[in-house]
Amino acid sequence: MRFHLEELDVFFPYDYLYREQYDYMLYLKRAIQDKGHVLLEMPTGTGKTVSLISLITSYQLQYPQTGEHSSHVAQFFGS
């Protein structure tokens, strides 16, 4: 399945998406864009892992510069 999450094109491996999975990905996306943190809780078996992997890989595909080390981080670690 392929769907839009705000302006992000998300690739999801199943034909059905639970509302909780959509909300989970939305909160994660906003945290990434804000360069912040997010704490989410979902019950066992609700698709946390597949939601996380789908969102992160889709985001990285659309925004490949995300996650690159800034120069001061690279200098700190001696890269």
SULNORPE-V118347 format. One record per pair of residues at least 12 apart in sequence whose ideal C-beta (glycine too) atoms are under 10 Angstrom apart, sorted by the first residue. I is the first residue (numbers start at 0). GAP is how many residues later the second one is. D is the distance in Angstrom with one decimal. If there is no record, write none. Layout:
i:I gap:GAP d:D
i:I gap:GAP d:D
//
This chain:
i:0 gap:12 d:7.7
i:0 gap:13 d:6.4
i:0 gap:14 d:5.6
i:0 gap:15 d:7.7
i:0 gap:16 d:6.5
i:0 gap:53 d:9.3
i:1 gap:56 d:9.0
i:2 gap:14 d:7.1
i:2 gap:19 d:8.3
i:2 gap:22 d:9.6
i:2 gap:55 d:9.8
i:4 gap:17 d:7.3
i:4 gap:20 d:5.7
i:4 gap:21 d:6.0
i:4 gap:23 d:9.5
i:4 gap:24 d:6.0
i:4 gap:25 d:9.9
i:4 gap:49 d:9.7
i:4 gap:50 d:7.5
i:4 gap:53 d:8.1
i:4 gap:54 d:9.2
i:5 gap:20 d:7.4
i:5 gap:23 d:6.9
i:5 gap:24 d:8.4
i:5 gap:27 d:9.1
i:6 gap:22 d:9.5
i:6 gap:55 d:8.6
i:7 gap:17 d:8.7
i:7 gap:18 d:9.5
i:7 gap:21 d:6.0
i:7 gap:24 d:9.7
i:7 gap:25 d:9.3
i:7 gap:47 d:8.0
i:7 gap:50 d:6.2
i:7 gap:51 d:6.2
i:7 gap:53 d:9.5
i:7 gap:54 d:6.0
i:7 gap:55 d:8.5
i:8 gap:49 d:6.5
i:8 gap:50 d:9.7
i:8 gap:52 d:8.2
i:8 gap:53 d:6.3
i:9 gap:12 d:9.2
i:9 gap:15 d:6.6
i:9 gap:16 d:10.0
i:9 gap:19 d:8.6
i:9 gap:41 d:9.5
i:9 gap:44 d:6.0
i:9 gap:45 d:6.4
i:9 gap:47 d:9.1
i:9 gap:48 d:4.4
i:9 gap:49 d:8.3
i:9 gap:51 d:9.7
i:9 gap:52 d:9.1
i:10 gap:43 d:6.3
i:10 gap:44 d:9.6
i:10 gap:46 d:7.2
i:10 gap:47 d:5.3
i:10 gap:50 d:7.8
i:11 gap:13 d:8.6
i:11 gap:35 d:9.4
i:11 gap:38 d:7.5
i:11 gap:39 d:8.1
i:11 gap:41 d:9.7
i:11 gap:42 d:4.9
i:11 gap:43 d:9.0
i:11 gap:46 d:8.4
i:12 gap:37 d:6.5
i:12 gap:40 d:8.7
i:12 gap:41 d:6.9
i:13 gap:33 d:8.2
i:13 gap:36 d:7.3
i:13 gap:40 d:9.2
i:15 gap:31 d:10.0
i:16 gap:30 d:8.4
i:16 gap:33 d:9.8
i:16 gap:34 d:8.6
i:16 gap:37 d:9.3
i:17 gap:24 d:9.6
i:17 gap:28 d:6.7
i:17 gap:29 d:6.3
i:17 gap:33 d:8.8
i:19 gap:20 d:9.6
i:19 gap:22 d:6.0
i:19 gap:23 d:8.8
i:19 gap:26 d:5.6
i:19 gap:27 d:7.6
i:19 gap:28 d:9.1
i:19 gap:31 d:8.5
i:20 gap:21 d:8.4
i:20 gap:25 d:7.1
i:20 gap:26 d:4.8
i:20 gap:27 d:8.2
i:20 gap:29 d:7.6
i:20 gap:30 d:4.5
i:20 gap:31 d:9.8
i:20 gap:33 d:8.5
i:20 gap:34 d:9.4
i:21 gap:29 d:8.4
i:22 gap:17 d:8.7
i:22 gap:19 d:9.3
i:22 gap:28 d:9.4
i:23 gap:14 d:9.3
i:23 gap:16 d:5.7
i:23 gap:17 d:9.8
i:23 gap:18 d:6.4
i:23 gap:22 d:8.3
i:23 gap:23 d:7.9
i:23 gap:24 d:6.8
i:23 gap:27 d:4.9
i:23 gap:28 d:7.8
i:23 gap:31 d:8.0
i:24 gap:15 d:10.0
i:24 gap:22 d:9.9
i:24 gap:26 d:5.3
i:24 gap:27 d:8.1
i:24 gap:29 d:7.0
i:24 gap:30 d:4.3
i:24 gap:31 d:9.4
i:24 gap:33 d:8.7
i:24 gap:34 d:9.4
i:25 gap:29 d:8.8
i:26 gap:12 d:9.3
i:26 gap:13 d:5.9
i:26 gap:28 d:9.6
i:27 gap:12 d:7.4
i:27 gap:23 d:7.7
i:27 gap:24 d:6.8
i:27 gap:26 d:9.9
i:27 gap:27 d:5.1
i:27 gap:28 d:7.7
i:27 gap:31 d:8.5
i:28 gap:26 d:6.2
i:28 gap:27 d:9.5
i:28 gap:29 d:9.1
i:28 gap:30 d:6.6
i:31 gap:23 d:8.3
i:31 gap:24 d:8.1
i:31 gap:27 d:6.1
i:31 gap:28 d:9.7
i:31 gap:31 d:8.7
i:31 gap:34 d:6.9
i:31 gap:35 d:9.0
i:32 gap:26 d:8.9
i:32 gap:30 d:9.1
i:32 gap:33 d:9.0
i:34 gap:31 d:9.6
i:39 gap:12 d:9.3
//
